[in-house]
Amino acid sequence: MKNNTKKTLQIYLQHCLKYKVSSLLVIFSVMAAASINAIFPLYLKKFFDALTSGGNTGQIANQLIKVLIMLAVLDMLNWLAWRVTNFGMTYLQPRVIADLSNTCFAYLHKHSYNFFENNFVGSLTKRVKWFSNAFEVIHDKLIWSLLPLTVTVTIIISVLFKRSFWLGMVVLIWLVLFLSLNWFFSRYKIKYDIKRAAKETEVTGLLADTVANAHTIQLFNGYHREVKRFAKVTDELRQIRKFTWDLTAIFEAGQGLLVIALEIGGFYLAIRLWQKGILTVGDFVLLQVYLIAIFDRVWDFGKVIRSIYENLADAEEMTVILQTPHEITDIVNAKNLQITSGQIDFKAVDFYYHQTRSVLKDFNLAVASHEKIALIGPSGAGKTTIVRLLLRIHELTAGEILIDGQNITHIKQESLRASIGLVPQDPILFHRSLMENIRYGRPDATNQEVIEAAKKARCDEFINELPEKYNTFVGERGIKLSGGERQRVAIARAILKNAPILVLDEATSSLDSASEKMIQEAIDELMKNKTVIVVAHRLSTIRKMDRIVVIDDGKIKEQGTHEQLLGSGGDGLYKKLWQLQAGGFIR
């Protein structure tokens, strides 16, 4: 926790230092305002000392008016300092919060496919939000509470020591005791705040998971099970939340006793000093105002420290992510991929999931320029893994993958993926318009180019039936569209991108036979003059391939054209798979 707290504060400081002038302006204006607040009671002391001096009333009135004028000047200066602080904060904080959110967003999206597989969407969005929210709270506490507290207490102690050594010493000892107890209590409580934050993350993750699977819950009668599961987790959160609140309530009761002790003890000492002629009536006013200021500031100190630690606990989860190195990174001086012919070579490739489960072992495959191959085999054979390795979604355990002789680990990831068009089995769309979703394949495309790509993918037929047509928003993950419509949008996006290498991962699996026939011409057009890798089961797609590569247990079992594999002697794996599915690989 200590290292993460330090790192969190470092990140916050780095982002604040981007705005040095406004940061310093806020700090100095707060210090000025706090100093004026601490000096103000000194003139109240003069006012009451003059009022009780017993001299000529005319002279006393003149003295009182002069003090009153000075109090007015101090009030105006105090007003000005706080206005500078307010406007400085409204300039500084929103910019820093936005920068922090941008930093989190940029770093988060550089993490690997594995990272996102192992983290809930709701949990990640919460961490980003809490990280920037935590800065706002912590910065507020530092500027509005801790900094004024430091300045005010320093001046008060100095003034009290000047009036009486013993009076200053009593208040100083009390402050050290009070603040130390608050500090140690806050450090003790932080471990429970971390547990609370983790449990809140669990609740958020569970809620997001169930909302994403709402239909599954309904179809499998999981409503009562999920309600019980959620209630169990929220009850665990309730228990730890109540425990932390009880700790705070008990400690604040102890704080109240310390406040009473100082107030009674301070005035008892003041009375004794007044008897000796050391203090005046004005000093009693000064002491009362100072004690009220101290109680207000230091009572808040405990809450401030606990709030800071609680928010540091909330921010810690995002700090951990920001400190976690990206699994897949570009090497220093990585170059852009230069496509000359589109030849792909897998050489002695090994791949293990989590260093334990072997998926590919000494895998070798050469795909010639503009060759179109189909990868088929049983579920779990490694077909999709091959595609993911080509896209560097996963990192190789051993071996290398070359494109036109260039090792993909030595080129920029963005350059690699810009050269490969992908149509996945289950396309995920943004909750944006259809125009934006298709244009994602080529951001600089014109509206007309987007429409032409949509026509080739037979998207325009259902798009034109929608009330908003291309401006229709598709819902989260494209939920407002059918599976076949989403796949046609993905095909349109690939058509628009027009990359030299094309990967089709079950690209027509969600289409019925009529819909597939409609867009088959578009797929044929899309595959022209490209190197194509297809993961598919349907005969209509496979038979058009130059070569069929049969994979099982992470290795190539056989390869050839459809006719060659069926006509070869013996009972090959392809022939067995074919025979198992009457009429071919049609689902």
C-alpha positions as CSV (number, residue, x, y, z in Angstrom):
1,M,0.0,0.0,0.0
2,K,2.8,2.5,0.9
3,N,4.4,2.2,-2.5
4,N,1.1,2.4,-4.3
5,T,0.1,5.5,-2.3
6,K,3.4,7.2,-3.1
7,K,3.0,6.3,-6.8
8,T,-0.6,7.7,-6.8
9,L,0.6,11.0,-5.3
10,Q,3.5,11.1,-7.8
11,I,1.1,10.7,-10.7
12,Y,-1.2,13.4,-9.3
13,L,1.7,15.8,-8.7
14,Q,3.1,15.2,-12.3
15,H,-0.3,16.2,-13.7
16,C,-0.6,19.3,-11.5
17,L,2.9,20.4,-12.5
18,K,1.7,20.7,-16.1
19,Y,0.0,23.9,-14.8
20,K,2.7,25.3,-12.6
21,V,1.5,29.0,-12.6
22,S,-2.1,28.2,-11.7
23,S,-1.0,25.7,-9.1
24,L,1.4,28.2,-7.4
25,L,-1.2,30.9,-7.6
26,V,-3.8,28.7,-5.8
27,I,-1.2,27.7,-3.1
28,F,-0.1,31.3,-2.4
29,S,-3.6,32.7,-2.4
30,V,-4.7,30.1,0.2
31,M,-1.7,30.8,2.3
32,A,-2.5,34.5,2.2
33,A,-6.1,34.0,3.1
34,A,-5.2,31.6,6.0
35,S,-2.6,34.1,7.3
36,I,-5.2,37.0,7.2
37,N,-7.7,34.8,9.1
38,A,-5.1,34.1,11.8
39,I,-4.1,37.8,12.1
40,F,-7.6,39.1,12.2
41,P,-8.2,38.1,15.9
42,L,-5.1,40.2,16.9
43,Y,-7.1,43.3,15.9
44,L,-10.1,42.0,17.8
45,K,-7.9,41.8,20.9
46,K,-6.9,45.4,20.3
47,F,-10.5,46.4,19.9
48,F,-11.6,44.9,23.2
49,D,-8.5,46.1,25.0
50,A,-9.3,49.6,23.9
51,L,-12.9,49.2,24.8
52,T,-12.1,48.2,28.4
53,S,-9.2,50.6,28.8
54,G,-11.3,53.1,30.9
55,G,-9.8,56.2,29.2
56,N,-11.4,59.1,27.4
57,T,-14.4,57.9,25.4
58,G,-13.6,60.1,22.4
59,Q,-10.0,58.8,22.2
60,I,-11.3,55.2,22.7
61,A,-13.8,55.7,19.9
62,N,-11.1,56.9,17.6
63,Q,-9.0,53.9,18.4
64,L,-11.9,51.6,17.8
65,I,-12.7,53.2,14.4
66,K,-9.1,52.8,13.4
67,V,-9.2,49.1,14.4
68,L,-12.5,48.7,12.6
69,I,-11.0,50.2,9.4
70,M,-8.1,47.7,9.6
71,L,-10.5,44.9,10.1
72,A,-12.4,46.0,7.0
73,V,-9.1,46.0,5.0
74,L,-8.3,42.6,6.2
75,D,-11.8,41.3,5.3
76,M,-11.4,42.7,1.8
77,L,-8.0,41.2,1.4
78,N,-9.3,37.9,2.7
79,W,-12.2,38.1,0.3
80,L,-9.9,38.8,-2.6
81,A,-7.5,35.9,-1.7
82,W,-10.4,33.4,-1.6
83,R,-11.8,34.6,-4.9
84,V,-8.4,34.1,-6.5
85,T,-8.3,30.6,-5.0
86,N,-11.8,29.8,-6.3
87,F,-11.2,30.9,-9.8
88,G,-7.7,29.3,-9.8
89,M,-9.3,26.0,-8.7
90,T,-12.0,26.1,-11.4
91,Y,-9.2,26.6,-14.0
92,L,-6.8,24.0,-12.6
93,Q,-8.9,21.1,-11.3
94,P,-11.0,20.3,-14.4
95,R,-7.9,20.3,-16.6
96,V,-6.0,17.9,-14.3
97,I,-9.0,15.7,-13.9
98,A,-9.4,15.5,-17.7
99,D,-5.7,14.8,-18.1
100,L,-5.8,12.0,-15.6
101,S,-8.8,10.4,-17.3
102,N,-7.0,10.7,-20.7
103,T,-3.9,9.1,-19.2
104,C,-5.9,6.2,-17.7
105,F,-7.7,5.7,-21.0
106,A,-4.6,5.7,-23.1
107,Y,-2.7,3.4,-20.8
108,L,-5.6,1.0,-20.3
109,H,-6.2,0.5,-24.0
110,K,-2.5,-0.5,-24.5
111,H,-3.1,-3.6,-22.4
112,S,-3.3,-6.9,-24.0
113,Y,-6.3,-9.1,-24.9
114,N,-5.6,-11.3,-21.9
115,F,-5.8,-8.3,-19.6
116,F,-9.3,-7.5,-20.8
117,E,-10.4,-11.1,-20.6
118,N,-9.4,-11.2,-17.0
119,N,-11.1,-8.0,-15.9
120,F,-14.8,-7.0,-15.8
121,V,-15.8,-4.0,-18.0
122,G,-17.7,-2.5,-15.1
123,S,-14.7,-2.9,-12.8
124,L,-12.3,-1.2,-15.2
125,T,-14.6,1.8,-15.9
126,K,-15.1,2.2,-12.1
127,R,-11.3,2.3,-11.6
128,V,-10.8,5.0,-14.2
129,K,-13.7,7.1,-12.7
130,W,-12.6,6.6,-9.1
131,F,-9.0,7.5,-10.0
132,S,-9.9,11.0,-11.3
133,N,-12.6,11.4,-8.6
134,A,-10.0,10.6,-5.9
135,F,-7.7,13.3,-7.2
136,E,-10.5,15.9,-6.9
137,V,-11.3,14.9,-3.3
138,I,-7.6,14.7,-2.3
139,H,-6.7,18.0,-4.0
140,D,-9.7,19.7,-2.4
141,K,-8.6,18.4,1.1
142,L,-5.1,19.6,0.6
143,I,-6.0,23.1,-0.7
144,W,-9.1,23.8,1.4
145,S,-8.2,22.0,4.6
146,L,-4.6,20.9,5.2
147,L,-2.8,24.0,3.8
148,P,-5.0,26.5,5.7
149,L,-4.6,24.3,8.8
150,T,-0.8,24.3,8.6
151,V,-0.6,28.1,8.1
152,T,-3.3,28.9,10.7
153,V,-1.9,26.7,13.4
154,T,1.6,27.9,12.8
155,I,0.6,31.6,13.3
156,I,-1.7,30.8,16.2
157,I,1.1,28.9,18.1
158,S,3.5,31.7,17.4
159,V,1.1,34.4,18.7
160,L,0.2,32.3,21.8
161,F,3.9,31.7,22.6
162,K,4.5,35.5,22.4
163,R,1.6,36.2,24.8
164,S,2.6,33.4,27.2
165,F,5.1,30.5,27.0
166,W,2.9,28.2,29.0
167,L,-0.2,29.0,27.1
168,G,1.6,28.3,23.8
169,M,3.2,25.2,25.2
170,V,-0.1,23.7,26.4
171,V,-1.8,24.3,23.0
172,L,1.2,23.0,21.1
173,I,1.3,19.7,23.2
174,W,-2.4,19.3,22.8
175,L,-2.1,19.8,19.0
176,V,0.7,17.3,18.7
177,L,-1.2,14.7,20.7
178,F,-4.5,15.3,18.8
179,L,-3.0,15.3,15.3
180,S,-0.8,12.3,16.1
181,L,-3.8,10.2,17.3
182,N,-5.7,11.2,14.2
183,W,-2.7,10.2,12.0
184,F,-2.2,6.8,13.6
185,F,-5.9,6.1,13.6
186,S,-6.2,6.9,9.9
187,R,-3.2,4.6,9.1
188,Y,-4.8,1.8,11.2
189,K,-8.1,2.2,9.4
190,I,-6.8,2.3,5.9
191,K,-6.4,-1.5,5.6
192,Y,-10.2,-1.8,6.2
193,D,-10.8,1.0,3.7
194,I,-8.9,-1.0,1.1
195,K,-11.0,-4.1,1.9
196,R,-14.1,-1.9,1.5
197,A,-12.9,-0.6,-1.8
198,A,-12.1,-4.1,-3.1
199,K,-15.6,-5.4,-2.0
200,E,-17.2,-2.4,-3.7
201,T,-15.3,-3.4,-6.9
202,E,-16.6,-6.9,-6.5
203,V,-20.2,-5.6,-6.2
204,T,-19.8,-3.4,-9.3
205,G,-18.2,-6.3,-11.3
206,L,-21.0,-8.7,-10.3
207,L,-23.7,-6.1,-11.2
208,A,-22.1,-5.5,-14.6
209,D,-21.7,-9.3,-15.2
210,T,-25.3,-10.0,-14.5
211,V,-26.6,-7.0,-16.6
212,A,-24.5,-8.2,-19.5
213,N,-26.0,-11.7,-19.1
214,A,-29.6,-10.6,-18.3
215,H,-31.1,-12.8,-21.1
216,T,-29.1,-15.9,-19.9
217,I,-30.4,-15.3,-16.4
218,Q,-33.9,-15.3,-17.6
219,L,-33.6,-18.2,-20.0
220,F,-31.9,-20.5,-17.4
221,N,-34.1,-19.4,-14.4
222,G,-31.2,-17.9,-12.7
223,Y,-33.1,-14.9,-11.2
224,H,-33.4,-16.1,-7.6
225,R,-29.8,-17.5,-7.6
226,E,-28.4,-14.2,-8.8
227,V,-30.5,-12.2,-6.4
228,K,-29.1,-14.3,-3.5
229,R,-25.5,-14.1,-4.9
230,F,-25.8,-10.3,-5.1
231,A,-27.4,-10.0,-1.7
232,K,-24.6,-12.1,-0.2
233,V,-21.9,-9.8,-1.7
234,T,-23.7,-6.6,-0.7
235,D,-24.2,-7.9,2.8
236,E,-20.4,-8.5,3.1
237,L,-19.9,-4.9,1.9
238,R,-22.5,-3.7,4.5
239,Q,-20.6,-5.5,7.3
240,I,-17.2,-4.0,6.5
241,R,-18.7,-0.6,5.8
242,K,-20.5,-0.6,9.2
243,F,-17.2,-1.7,10.9
244,T,-15.3,1.2,9.4
245,W,-18.1,3.7,10.3
246,D,-18.2,2.3,13.9
247,L,-14.4,2.8,14.2
248,T,-14.8,6.5,13.1
249,A,-17.7,7.1,15.5
250,I,-15.7,5.7,18.5
251,F,-12.6,7.7,17.6
252,E,-14.7,10.9,17.2
253,A,-16.1,10.4,20.7
254,G,-12.5,10.4,22.0
255,Q,-11.8,13.6,20.0
256,G,-14.7,15.3,21.7
257,L,-13.3,14.7,25.1
258,L,-9.9,16.1,24.1
259,V,-11.6,19.3,22.8
260,I,-13.4,19.7,26.1
261,A,-10.2,19.3,28.0
262,L,-8.3,21.9,26.0
263,E,-11.2,24.5,26.2
264,I,-11.6,24.2,30.0
265,G,-7.9,23.8,30.7
266,G,-6.9,26.6,28.3
267,F,-9.3,29.1,30.0
268,Y,-8.3,28.0,33.5
269,L,-4.6,28.7,32.6
270,A,-5.7,32.1,31.1
271,I,-7.5,33.0,34.3
272,R,-4.3,32.4,36.3
273,L,-2.2,34.4,33.9
274,W,-4.8,37.2,34.0
275,Q,-4.5,37.2,37.8
276,K,-0.8,37.8,37.4
277,G,-1.4,40.7,35.0
278,I,0.1,38.8,32.0
279,L,-3.1,38.6,29.9
280,T,-5.8,41.2,29.2
281,V,-9.5,41.0,28.5
282,G,-8.6,41.2,24.8
283,D,-6.4,38.1,25.3
284,F,-9.5,36.1,26.4
285,V,-11.2,37.2,23.2
286,L,-8.1,36.2,21.2
287,L,-7.9,32.9,23.0
288,Q,-11.6,32.1,22.4
289,V,-11.4,32.9,18.7
290,Y,-8.1,30.9,18.3
291,L,-9.5,27.9,20.1
292,I,-12.6,27.9,17.9
293,A,-10.3,28.1,14.9
294,I,-8.1,25.3,16.1
295,F,-11.1,23.1,17.0
296,D,-12.7,23.7,13.6
297,R,-9.4,23.0,11.7
298,V,-8.1,20.1,13.7
299,W,-11.5,18.4,14.1
300,D,-11.7,18.5,10.3
301,F,-8.1,17.1,10.2
302,G,-9.2,13.7,11.3
303,K,-11.9,13.6,8.6
304,V,-9.5,15.0,6.0
305,I,-6.8,12.4,6.7
306,R,-9.4,9.6,6.6
307,S,-10.9,11.0,3.4
308,I,-7.5,11.2,1.8
309,Y,-6.6,7.7,2.8
310,E,-10.0,6.4,1.7
311,N,-9.7,8.0,-1.7
312,L,-6.1,6.8,-2.0
313,A,-7.5,3.3,-1.4
314,D,-10.1,3.9,-4.1
315,A,-7.4,5.1,-6.5
316,E,-5.0,2.3,-5.7
317,E,-6.6,-0.2,-8.1
318,M,-6.1,2.1,-11.1
319,T,-2.6,2.9,-9.9
320,V,-1.8,-0.8,-9.9
321,I,-3.0,-1.0,-13.6
322,L,-0.9,2.1,-14.4
323,Q,2.2,0.3,-12.9
324,T,1.5,-3.0,-14.6
325,P,3.7,-3.2,-17.7
326,H,1.9,-3.8,-21.0
327,E,2.2,-7.4,-22.0
328,I,2.7,-6.7,-25.7
329,T,4.9,-3.7,-26.6
330,D,6.8,-2.4,-29.6
331,I,10.5,-2.8,-29.4
332,V,12.7,0.3,-29.4
333,N,13.0,1.7,-33.0
334,A,10.3,-0.6,-34.3
335,K,9.6,0.0,-38.0
336,N,6.4,0.1,-40.0
337,L,5.4,-3.0,-41.9
338,Q,6.1,-2.8,-45.6
339,I,3.8,-5.1,-47.6
340,T,5.3,-6.1,-50.9
341,S,3.5,-9.3,-51.7
342,G,1.7,-10.4,-48.6
343,Q,3.5,-13.7,-47.9
344,I,3.1,-15.1,-44.4
345,D,5.4,-17.6,-42.7
346,F,4.9,-19.3,-39.3
347,K,8.2,-20.8,-38.3
348,A,8.6,-23.3,-35.4
349,V,5.9,-21.5,-33.5
350,D,5.1,-22.5,-29.9
351,F,2.4,-21.0,-27.9
352,Y,1.3,-21.7,-24.3
353,Y,-1.6,-20.2,-22.4
354,H,-0.4,-19.1,-18.9
355,Q,2.9,-21.1,-19.5
356,T,1.1,-24.3,-18.8
357,R,-1.4,-25.2,-21.5
358,S,0.2,-26.0,-24.8
359,V,-1.8,-24.8,-27.8
360,L,0.7,-24.8,-30.7
361,K,3.9,-26.8,-30.7
362,D,6.6,-26.4,-33.4
363,F,3.9,-25.1,-35.8
364,N,5.1,-24.3,-39.4
365,L,2.9,-22.9,-42.1
366,A,3.8,-20.9,-45.2
367,V,1.1,-18.8,-46.9
368,A,2.1,-17.6,-50.4
369,S,1.4,-14.1,-51.7
370,H,-2.4,-13.8,-52.6
371,E,-3.0,-17.4,-51.6
372,K,-6.3,-18.1,-49.9
373,I,-6.2,-20.8,-47.2
374,A,-8.8,-22.2,-44.9
375,L,-8.0,-23.4,-41.4
376,I,-10.3,-26.2,-40.2
377,G,-10.3,-28.7,-37.4
378,P,-12.0,-29.7,-34.2
379,S,-12.9,-27.1,-31.6
380,G,-9.8,-26.2,-29.5
381,A,-7.4,-27.3,-32.3
382,G,-5.7,-23.9,-32.3
383,K,-7.3,-22.2,-35.4
384,T,-8.3,-19.0,-33.7
385,T,-5.0,-18.9,-31.8
386,I,-3.2,-18.8,-35.1
387,V,-5.2,-15.8,-36.2
388,R,-4.6,-14.0,-32.8
389,L,-0.8,-14.7,-33.0
390,L,-0.7,-13.2,-36.5
391,L,-2.4,-10.0,-35.2
392,R,-0.1,-10.0,-32.1
393,I,-3.1,-10.2,-29.8
394,H,-1.0,-12.9,-28.0
395,E,2.8,-13.0,-27.8
396,L,4.6,-16.1,-29.1
397,T,6.2,-18.5,-26.6
398,A,8.8,-19.4,-29.2
399,G,9.4,-19.3,-32.9
400,E,8.6,-16.4,-35.3
401,I,6.0,-15.1,-37.7
402,L,7.1,-13.3,-40.8
403,I,5.2,-11.1,-43.2
404,D,7.2,-10.5,-46.4
405,G,10.3,-11.5,-44.4
406,Q,9.7,-9.1,-41.6
407,N,9.4,-10.5,-38.1
408,I,6.1,-9.1,-36.7
409,T,7.7,-8.6,-33.2
410,H,10.1,-6.1,-34.8
411,I,7.4,-3.9,-36.4
412,K,4.9,-1.5,-34.9
413,Q,1.6,-3.1,-33.7
414,E,-0.5,-0.4,-35.3
415,S,1.4,-0.8,-38.6
416,L,0.8,-4.6,-38.4
417,R,-2.9,-4.3,-37.7
418,A,-3.4,-1.6,-40.3
419,S,-2.2,-4.1,-42.9
420,I,-4.7,-6.8,-41.8
421,G,-8.4,-6.7,-42.3
422,L,-10.4,-8.8,-39.8
423,V,-14.0,-10.0,-39.9
424,P,-14.5,-11.8,-36.5
425,Q,-17.1,-14.5,-35.7
426,D,-18.9,-12.3,-33.3
427,P,-18.4,-8.6,-34.2
428,I,-18.7,-6.1,-31.4
429,L,-19.9,-2.7,-32.4
430,F,-19.7,0.7,-30.7
431,H,-22.8,2.4,-29.4
432,R,-22.5,4.8,-32.2
433,S,-24.1,5.4,-35.6
434,L,-23.9,2.8,-38.4
435,M,-21.9,5.4,-40.4
436,E,-19.3,5.7,-37.6
437,N,-19.1,1.9,-37.1
438,I,-18.4,1.2,-40.8
439,R,-16.1,4.2,-41.1
440,Y,-14.0,2.7,-38.3
441,G,-12.3,0.6,-41.0
442,R,-10.9,3.8,-42.6
443,P,-11.5,7.0,-40.5
444,D,-10.8,9.3,-43.5
445,A,-13.4,7.7,-45.7
446,T,-16.1,9.9,-47.2
447,N,-19.8,9.2,-46.5
448,Q,-20.2,8.0,-50.1
449,E,-17.3,5.6,-49.7
450,V,-18.9,4.2,-46.5
451,I,-22.2,3.8,-48.4
452,E,-20.5,2.0,-51.3
453,A,-18.9,-0.4,-48.8
454,A,-22.2,-1.0,-47.1
455,K,-23.9,-1.7,-50.5
456,K,-21.2,-4.3,-51.4
457,A,-21.7,-6.0,-48.0
458,R,-25.5,-5.9,-48.5
459,C,-25.9,-3.7,-45.4
460,D,-27.8,-0.9,-47.2
461,E,-30.8,-3.2,-47.5
462,F,-31.5,-3.2,-43.8
463,I,-30.0,0.2,-43.1
464,N,-32.4,2.0,-45.4
465,E,-35.3,0.4,-43.6
466,L,-34.2,2.1,-40.3
467,P,-35.8,5.4,-39.4
468,E,-32.4,7.2,-39.0
469,K,-30.8,5.1,-41.7
470,Y,-26.9,5.5,-41.5
471,N,-27.3,7.8,-38.4
472,T,-29.0,5.0,-36.4
473,F,-27.3,4.2,-33.2
474,V,-26.8,0.4,-32.8
475,G,-26.8,0.1,-29.0
476,E,-24.2,-1.2,-26.6
477,R,-22.0,-3.8,-28.4
478,G,-24.4,-3.5,-31.4
479,I,-27.3,-5.2,-29.5
480,K,-30.0,-3.5,-31.6
481,L,-28.9,-5.4,-34.6
482,S,-29.2,-9.1,-35.3
483,G,-26.1,-11.3,-35.5
484,G,-26.2,-11.4,-39.2
485,E,-26.6,-7.6,-39.5
486,R,-23.6,-7.1,-37.2
487,Q,-21.5,-9.4,-39.4
488,R,-22.5,-7.6,-42.5
489,V,-21.5,-4.3,-40.9
490,A,-18.1,-6.0,-40.0
491,I,-17.7,-7.1,-43.6
492,A,-18.5,-3.6,-44.8
493,R,-15.9,-2.2,-42.4
494,A,-13.3,-4.7,-43.9
495,I,-14.3,-3.8,-47.4
496,L,-13.8,-0.1,-46.6
497,K,-10.4,-0.8,-45.0
498,N,-9.2,-2.8,-48.0
499,A,-6.1,-4.2,-46.3
500,P,-3.7,-6.4,-48.3
501,I,-4.1,-9.3,-45.8
502,L,-7.5,-10.5,-44.9
503,V,-8.6,-12.8,-42.0
504,L,-12.1,-14.2,-41.9
505,D,-12.8,-15.9,-38.6
506,E,-16.2,-17.6,-39.1
507,A,-17.3,-14.5,-41.0
508,T,-20.6,-16.0,-42.2
509,S,-21.4,-18.1,-39.1
510,S,-24.3,-15.9,-38.0
511,L,-25.9,-15.7,-41.5
512,D,-28.7,-17.9,-42.8
513,S,-28.2,-19.5,-46.2
514,A,-30.2,-16.7,-48.0
515,S,-28.2,-14.0,-46.4
516,E,-24.9,-15.8,-47.0
517,K,-25.7,-16.1,-50.6
518,M,-26.4,-12.4,-50.8
519,I,-23.0,-11.3,-49.5
520,Q,-20.9,-14.2,-50.9
521,E,-20.2,-12.0,-53.9
522,A,-19.1,-9.2,-51.6
523,I,-16.7,-11.7,-49.8
524,D,-15.4,-12.9,-53.1
525,E,-14.8,-9.3,-54.2
526,L,-13.2,-8.6,-50.8
527,M,-10.7,-11.5,-51.2
528,K,-9.4,-10.4,-54.6
529,N,-5.7,-9.7,-54.8
530,K,-5.2,-10.4,-51.1
531,T,-3.6,-13.0,-48.9
532,V,-6.5,-14.6,-47.1
533,I,-6.7,-16.8,-44.1
534,V,-10.2,-18.1,-43.4
535,V,-11.4,-20.0,-40.3
536,A,-14.6,-21.6,-41.5
537,H,-16.8,-24.6,-41.5
538,R,-19.2,-23.9,-44.4
539,L,-18.5,-25.6,-47.7
540,S,-19.4,-22.6,-49.7
541,T,-16.4,-20.7,-48.2
542,I,-14.0,-23.6,-47.9
543,R,-14.3,-25.0,-51.5
544,K,-13.2,-21.7,-53.0
545,M,-9.9,-21.7,-51.0
546,D,-6.6,-22.5,-52.8
547,R,-5.7,-24.7,-49.9
548,I,-7.3,-26.3,-46.9
549,V,-5.1,-26.8,-43.8
550,V,-6.5,-29.3,-41.3
551,I,-5.3,-28.6,-37.8
552,D,-5.6,-30.8,-34.7
553,D,-3.9,-30.6,-31.4
554,G,-1.9,-27.6,-32.5
555,K,-0.4,-29.3,-35.5
556,I,-1.1,-29.6,-39.2
557,K,-2.5,-33.0,-39.9
558,E,-3.1,-32.6,-43.6
559,Q,-3.5,-30.0,-46.3
560,G,-4.7,-29.6,-49.9
561,T,-7.7,-28.7,-51.9
562,H,-11.2,-30.0,-51.0
563,E,-11.1,-32.5,-53.8
564,Q,-7.5,-33.7,-53.0
565,L,-8.4,-34.2,-49.3
566,L,-11.5,-36.1,-50.1
567,G,-10.0,-38.1,-52.9
568,S,-6.8,-39.2,-51.0
569,G,-6.6,-42.7,-49.8
570,G,-7.3,-43.7,-46.2
571,D,-9.5,-42.0,-43.7
572,G,-8.0,-38.6,-43.2
573,L,-9.2,-36.2,-40.5
574,Y,-10.8,-33.9,-43.2
575,K,-12.7,-36.8,-44.6
576,K,-13.9,-37.9,-41.2
577,L,-15.1,-34.4,-40.4
578,W,-16.8,-34.2,-43.7
579,Q,-18.6,-37.5,-43.2
580,L,-19.7,-36.5,-39.7
581,Q,-21.6,-33.5,-41.1
582,A,-24.1,-34.6,-43.7
583,G,-23.8,-32.4,-46.8
584,G,-20.6,-30.9,-45.6
585,F,-19.6,-28.3,-43.1
586,I,-22.8,-26.5,-43.0
587,R,-24.3,-25.5,-39.7
